[in-house]
């Protein structure tokens, strides 16, 4: 596929740029992550948080996060803010149902991001009874590829069983997320057939970015031709519509924009997405730490931070440096997703448009 956007695509991109500017100005909070634990029952090779089975960082008490939500619901419509519980592995917490009941009673839709290892049908039923309305389960290839990335034999079988439990449940929305690696690229057609047969409706495919353990293993990064192969596969699956597949929101993809995902690239970090990290830090997506931190719930009011800080995420002119400075796609890209920038220097660590050969 030619990457240079044609006239029609450029016109669409210009309209979407206006939409992004408007969204940035309004910055409605629509999605709030809660990093509730750094404990995990796997040892994944790409983990950005370097989570372990026995983390030295204690779980955040549920009451502390609920205190934040209690303040939010008094000023904003909780029905318009989805709470995404992440970690680590959230299922390891035994108090999720108690916290979930409270969130649901206040009107917040909430869900979980999980590796699926401990998602039994009994636990799923318990979480649904507590008001859970959405869930993401990771499946990173067929058995060999998945178990290699997750560093635990049997993790593929456990994840598939968790997905089967979801398809058989009453959960309103769920999806399967796949992290691309050099090892699972050839698995994608078989994965598609398997997921369609299982009845999965939504599949999200993402790239692994160079952070945490993901920065040290070259087998986790796709080169330009491999990325193009993955994008062409996604395009081919989207056309017949057997399953709704979307590529992640990492970066601008030229003419692949709105071909491999439902909308144009838009990093909503700090614009519509916020987070409360394990130590109380206030940020956007949980991948943004260090210099992206905007406050802490133990000394700052979350909504005050949301309304009056986050300038580093809403005005990204600072990112137009280095290779971005002369890039003709800057006005549409805005410097890629912020999680692809070094948290201390702001340096761009990964550019997929460049990898594809058009930047």
Secondary structure as GFF3:
##gff-version 3
##sequence-region A 1 359
A	DSSP	alpha_helix	7	26	.	.	.	ID=ss1
A	DSSP	beta_strand	31	35	.	.	.	ID=ss2
A	DSSP	alpha_helix	62	73	.	.	.	ID=ss3
A	DSSP	three_ten_helix	78	80	.	.	.	ID=ss4
A	DSSP	beta_strand	82	86	.	.	.	ID=ss5
A	DSSP	three_ten_helix	90	92	.	.	.	ID=ss6
A	DSSP	alpha_helix	96	106	.	.	.	ID=ss7
A	DSSP	beta_strand	110	114	.	.	.	ID=ss8
A	DSSP	alpha_helix	121	129	.	.	.	ID=ss9
A	DSSP	beta_strand	132	138	.	.	.	ID=ss10
A	DSSP	alpha_helix	143	150	.	.	.	ID=ss11
A	DSSP	alpha_helix	155	167	.	.	.	ID=ss12
A	DSSP	beta_strand	173	180	.	.	.	ID=ss13
A	DSSP	three_ten_helix	185	187	.	.	.	ID=ss14
A	DSSP	alpha_helix	188	198	.	.	.	ID=ss15
A	DSSP	beta_strand	202	207	.	.	.	ID=ss16
A	DSSP	three_ten_helix	212	215	.	.	.	ID=ss17
A	DSSP	three_ten_helix	218	220	.	.	.	ID=ss18
A	DSSP	alpha_helix	224	240	.	.	.	ID=ss19
A	DSSP	beta_strand	244	247	.	.	.	ID=ss20
A	DSSP	three_ten_helix	254	256	.	.	.	ID=ss21
A	DSSP	beta_strand	273	276	.	.	.	ID=ss22
A	DSSP	beta_strand	281	283	.	.	.	ID=ss23
A	DSSP	three_ten_helix	290	292	.	.	.	ID=ss24
A	DSSP	beta_strand	295	296	.	.	.	ID=ss25
A	DSSP	alpha_helix	302	308	.	.	.	ID=ss26
A	DSSP	alpha_helix	311	314	.	.	.	ID=ss27
A	DSSP	three_ten_helix	317	319	.	.	.	ID=ss28
A	DSSP	three_ten_helix	322	324	.	.	.	ID=ss29
A	DSSP	alpha_helix	330	333	.	.	.	ID=ss30
A	DSSP	three_ten_helix	338	340	.	.	.	ID=ss31
A	DSSP	alpha_helix	352	356	.	.	.	ID=ss32
###
